[in-house]
């Protein structure tokens, strides 16, 4: 028998979260809750497993294909299990003027990964503007924002990741 | 350089950096929600008239007059009306709304309440870009405070008027900052822009009349009712009232978000002591993008221009979202444009063929030229590809449903117009003339 998607704690969190999300929309527009519902699922599971997508679709009364269509459009949803730490490095113009390309190269060497690759611990991605151009260069680790980075600062941040 | 720029009293940024500036308590001590009290005593139509009189223009990029936009909402529609706040800030060079959300979210919430009352809206959705975790936490906390204080909920400040406000986070798609894509995303779909007309004011969220306003636009509204519309209008030019936030980034000594007068010039922003404090030692300005990465680039001899909508339009560029990116004389313009082009290729939603096919094509050509593999004819090809997405000029009449196509083509046209010689040098020399350090040596990276 397949393992259940959620533990009982996770199930409680999901049920309460979905009910709250749906309450924000008109009764005949449950499907509008798709983005927050996918975010909730990803917060609980770390990614969007296919059975989770089917469950979200069921709650929002849409087809699983529709859930997949949305999930695959947005870059922040993980359709495959990512590394424990997802590092998104901004390399757009303002950040690159402050060394972001060199920062990415440094990270690639240090982590032994090319941008776009992942191992169990890290997923390294080149990303587009993170709205931190005045405090460049910047990156996010699992949505936590880090800015005005120097090599020393980045080393200290990485050292804290177990 | 000693300050010569016209001094203004900050409106939006007045409390930034002060202790607990993001709390309701702090906001109220500064006179917060008094403007809402005033507005609730007025007729909705009179509120819209005041906003029209203030000459407030949208701060999201297009600069459309806010009061006029509000007046497009049909008054006799039997359908519910909605307000959608555009906090999907993602255009390279633009990072101002984040500061409002983090440091003074109640100012935006008060603007939301005033706008909603004027428009007859009972539900507002604040759509923030997905990556904004901390700004979202601050905003949600402020919304919760507003509910507890009776600012949102069944009776707004005791008046028989209900307003609910919900925060929604996107999931990493720049296109969702386009107002109709934002509505699609709010409806739980992928962010594919809609054909206009109909405009959202008539057919918007869930097919109902909807106003979409930027974070800074709404945060500007309380000041109109505190100071009076005439006083607010007088702060700016004849066509653009108030102050504005500009985001300064790139190779200057002091990047940051600054609240400036509409009369402040680009040169003042870069060199004045109050703002950018000039270029690093030994560097000169080579180029400046004045309004987010989609705004046509200006050369170093074009900086004596006020940073407001009309003046920049005369220079065939735009004030856009207020994102000023400075490039110094060690910067390779081909690499800069490649970086910008990649952004649009990455963020194209793929709905329209010219944008879906054209944006990666631009990117491939630019990469080829930057890496020294360019051939004669590539520059004309690049220009043709950009023209197929959106001809130049005029601004805003591209071949795609939404303005992302324009945004992707304008930088190409303008870089080629002003810096063509650098593109030719790359092809002639079969290499980047700036060697392996095309970004200069800014930043602490070996």
HADDOCK unambig.tbl for C-alpha pairs under 7 A between the chains (distance, minus, plus):
assign (segid A and resid 24 and name CA) (segid B and resid 166 and name CA) 6.94 0.50 0.50
assign (segid A and resid 31 and name CA) (segid B and resid 187 and name CA) 6.98 0.50 0.50
assign (segid A and resid 31 and name CA) (segid B and resid 188 and name CA) 5.90 0.50 0.50
assign (segid A and resid 32 and name CA) (segid B and resid 186 and name CA) 6.17 0.50 0.50
assign (segid A and resid 32 and name CA) (segid B and resid 187 and name CA) 4.08 0.50 0.50
assign (segid A and resid 32 and name CA) (segid B and resid 188 and name CA) 4.03 0.50 0.50
assign (segid A and resid 33 and name CA) (segid B and resid 188 and name CA) 5.75 0.50 0.50
assign (segid A and resid 34 and name CA) (segid B and resid 188 and name CA) 4.59 0.50 0.50
assign (segid A and resid 35 and name CA) (segid B and resid 170 and name CA) 6.85 0.50 0.50
assign (segid A and resid 35 and name CA) (segid B and resid 188 and name CA) 5.77 0.50 0.50
assign (segid A and resid 36 and name CA) (segid B and resid 168 and name CA) 6.84 0.50 0.50
assign (segid A and resid 36 and name CA) (segid B and resid 169 and name CA) 6.97 0.50 0.50
assign (segid A and resid 70 and name CA) (segid B and resid 189 and name CA) 5.71 0.50 0.50
assign (segid A and resid 70 and name CA) (segid B and resid 190 and name CA) 4.99 0.50 0.50
assign (segid A and resid 73 and name CA) (segid B and resid 190 and name CA) 5.93 0.50 0.50
assign (segid A and resid 74 and name CA) (segid B and resid 171 and name CA) 5.44 0.50 0.50
assign (segid A and resid 74 and name CA) (segid B and resid 172 and name CA) 5.52 0.50 0.50
assign (segid A and resid 74 and name CA) (segid B and resid 173 and name CA) 5.84 0.50 0.50
assign (segid A and resid 75 and name CA) (segid B and resid 171 and name CA) 6.51 0.50 0.50
assign (segid A and resid 75 and name CA) (segid B and resid 172 and name CA) 5.25 0.50 0.50
assign (segid A and resid 75 and name CA) (segid B and resid 173 and name CA) 6.89 0.50 0.50
assign (segid A and resid 76 and name CA) (segid B and resid 171 and name CA) 5.08 0.50 0.50
assign (segid A and resid 76 and name CA) (segid B and resid 172 and name CA) 5.42 0.50 0.50
assign (segid A and resid 77 and name CA) (segid B and resid 171 and name CA) 6.91 0.50 0.50
assign (segid A and resid 92 and name CA) (segid B and resid 92 and name CA) 6.73 0.50 0.50
assign (segid A and resid 92 and name CA) (segid B and resid 339 and name CA) 5.90 0.50 0.50
assign (segid A and resid 92 and name CA) (segid B and resid 340 and name CA) 6.85 0.50 0.50
assign (segid A and resid 93 and name CA) (segid B and resid 336 and name CA) 6.24 0.50 0.50
assign (segid A and resid 93 and name CA) (segid B and resid 339 and name CA) 5.95 0.50 0.50
assign (segid A and resid 93 and name CA) (segid B and resid 340 and name CA) 6.55 0.50 0.50
assign (segid A and resid 94 and name CA) (segid B and resid 93 and name CA) 6.45 0.50 0.50
assign (segid A and resid 94 and name CA) (segid B and resid 249 and name CA) 6.05 0.50 0.50
assign (segid A and resid 94 and name CA) (segid B and resid 250 and name CA) 4.90 0.50 0.50
assign (segid A and resid 94 and name CA) (segid B and resid 325 and name CA) 6.71 0.50 0.50
assign (segid A and resid 97 and name CA) (segid B and resid 250 and name CA) 5.87 0.50 0.50
assign (segid A and resid 97 and name CA) (segid B and resid 251 and name CA) 6.70 0.50 0.50
assign (segid A and resid 97 and name CA) (segid B and resid 439 and name CA) 5.41 0.50 0.50
assign (segid A and resid 97 and name CA) (segid B and resid 442 and name CA) 6.40 0.50 0.50
assign (segid A and resid 98 and name CA) (segid B and resid 442 and name CA) 5.04 0.50 0.50
assign (segid A and resid 98 and name CA) (segid B and resid 443 and name CA) 4.46 0.50 0.50
assign (segid A and resid 99 and name CA) (segid B and resid 442 and name CA) 6.28 0.50 0.50
assign (segid A and resid 99 and name CA) (segid B and resid 443 and name CA) 5.29 0.50 0.50
assign (segid A and resid 99 and name CA) (segid B and resid 445 and name CA) 6.03 0.50 0.50
assign (segid A and resid 102 and name CA) (segid B and resid 445 and name CA) 6.37 0.50 0.50
assign (segid A and resid 103 and name CA) (segid B and resid 445 and name CA) 6.69 0.50 0.50
assign (segid A and resid 128 and name CA) (segid B and resid 343 and name CA) 6.24 0.50 0.50
assign (segid A and resid 129 and name CA) (segid B and resid 90 and name CA) 5.98 0.50 0.50
assign (segid A and resid 129 and name CA) (segid B and resid 91 and name CA) 6.64 0.50 0.50
assign (segid A and resid 129 and name CA) (segid B and resid 92 and name CA) 5.26 0.50 0.50
assign (segid A and resid 130 and name CA) (segid B and resid 90 and name CA) 6.56 0.50 0.50
assign (segid A and resid 131 and name CA) (segid B and resid 89 and name CA) 6.83 0.50 0.50
assign (segid A and resid 131 and name CA) (segid B and resid 90 and name CA) 5.84 0.50 0.50
assign (segid A and resid 131 and name CA) (segid B and resid 92 and name CA) 6.97 0.50 0.50
assign (segid A and resid 131 and name CA) (segid B and resid 94 and name CA) 5.97 0.50 0.50
assign (segid A and resid 131 and name CA) (segid B and resid 95 and name CA) 4.52 0.50 0.50
assign (segid A and resid 132 and name CA) (segid B and resid 95 and name CA) 5.87 0.50 0.50
assign (segid A and resid 133 and name CA) (segid B and resid 93 and name CA) 5.66 0.50 0.50
assign (segid A and resid 133 and name CA) (segid B and resid 95 and name CA) 6.61 0.50 0.50
assign (segid A and resid 133 and name CA) (segid B and resid 249 and name CA) 5.67 0.50 0.50
assign (segid A and resid 134 and name CA) (segid B and resid 248 and name CA) 6.32 0.50 0.50
assign (segid A and resid 134 and name CA) (segid B and resid 249 and name CA) 4.85 0.50 0.50
assign (segid A and resid 134 and name CA) (segid B and resid 255 and name CA) 4.93 0.50 0.50
assign (segid A and resid 134 and name CA) (segid B and resid 256 and name CA) 4.80 0.50 0.50
assign (segid A and resid 143 and name CA) (segid B and resid 131 and name CA) 6.15 0.50 0.50
assign (segid A and resid 143 and name CA) (segid B and resid 133 and name CA) 6.35 0.50 0.50
assign (segid A and resid 150 and name CA) (segid B and resid 444 and name CA) 5.40 0.50 0.50
assign (segid A and resid 150 and name CA) (segid B and resid 445 and name CA) 6.70 0.50 0.50
assign (segid A and resid 151 and name CA) (segid B and resid 444 and name CA) 6.83 0.50 0.50
assign (segid A and resid 151 and name CA) (segid B and resid 445 and name CA) 6.31 0.50 0.50
